[in-house]
């Protein structure tokens, strides 16, 4: 398909040279078909873009949820580890203090 601008230039030349009305109308119909095809392509592309954006937004939301869940799991594991170490330290102190009753 030729560029739309070339078809418009052809139409302009036809008008300047005094081409027959039928030829000018034929050129106008050609341009109208090309414009209609471009409008259809634009609508399809706009729809595809919207779907892609929606999919990307959902993927980001899912990734963020997974990341938050992993952070919570890691935080809980770290808290458990610190509690265990604090308990071990308390047991150690209890065992080795002078007031320890065995």
C-alpha positions in Angstrom: 0.0 0.0 0.0 1.4 3.3 -1.0 1.7 6.1 1.5 -1.4 8.1 2.1 0.6 11.3 1.5 1.5 10.1 -2.0 -2.1 9.4 -2.8 -3.1 12.9 -1.6 -0.3 14.4 -3.8 -1.6 12.5 -6.8 -5.1 13.9 -6.1 -3.7 17.4 -5.9 -1.9 16.9 -9.2 -5.0 15.6 -10.8 -7.0 18.6 -9.7 -4.2 21.0 -10.9 -4.0 19.4 -14.3 -7.7 19.3 -14.7 -8.2 15.6 -14.7 -11.6 14.1 -15.4 -14.2 14.1 -12.6 -14.3 10.3 -12.7 -10.5 10.0 -12.2 -10.6 12.5 -9.3 -13.6 10.6 -7.7 -11.7 7.3 -8.1 -8.7 8.8 -6.4 -10.9 10.1 -3.5 -12.4 6.6 -3.1 -9.0 5.1 -3.0 -7.9 7.5 -0.3 -11.2 6.9 1.6 -10.5 3.1 1.6 -7.0 3.6 2.9 -8.2 5.9 5.6 -10.9 3.3 6.6 -8.2 0.6 6.7 -6.0 2.8 8.9 -8.9 3.5 11.3 -9.5 -0.3 11.6 -5.8 -0.9 12.3 -5.8 2.0 14.8 -8.8 0.6 16.7 -7.3 -2.9 16.7 -4.0 -1.6 18.0 -5.7 0.5 20.6 -7.5 -2.5 21.9 -4.4 -4.7 21.8 -2.5 -2.0 23.7 -5.2 -1.8 26.4 -5.2 -5.6 26.8 -1.4 -5.5 27.1 -1.5 -2.8 29.7 -4.1 -4.7 31.7 -2.0 -7.9 31.5 1.1 -6.0 32.6 -0.8 -4.3 35.5 -2.1 -7.7 36.7 1.4 -9.3 36.4 2.9 -6.4 38.4 0.1 -6.8 41.1 0.7 -10.6 41.3 4.5 -10.1 41.5 4.1 -7.5 44.3 1.8 -9.9 46.2 4.3 -12.7 45.9 7.1 -10.4 47.0 5.1 -9.3 50.0 4.4 -12.9 50.9 8.1 -13.8 50.6 9.1 -10.8 52.7 6.6 -11.8 55.4 7.9 -15.4 55.4 11.4 -14.2 55.6 10.6 -11.8 58.4 8.8 -14.6 60.4 11.8 -16.9 59.9 14.2 -14.2 61.1 12.0 -13.4 64.1 11.8 -17.1 65.0 15.6 -17.4 64.7 16.1 -14.4 66.9 13.7 -15.8 69.5 15.5 -19.1 69.5 18.9 -17.4 69.9 17.5 -15.2 72.7 16.1 -18.3 74.5 19.4 -20.1 74.1 21.2 -17.1 75.5 18.8 -16.9 78.4 19.3 -20.6 79.1 23.1 -20.2 78.9 23.0 -17.3 81.3 20.7 -19.2 83.7 23.0 -22.2 83.7 26.2 -20.2 84.3 25.0 -17.7 86.9 25.9 -18.1 90.6 22.2 -18.2 91.6 21.4 -21.2 89.3 19.5 -23.9 91.1 20.1 -27.1 89.3 
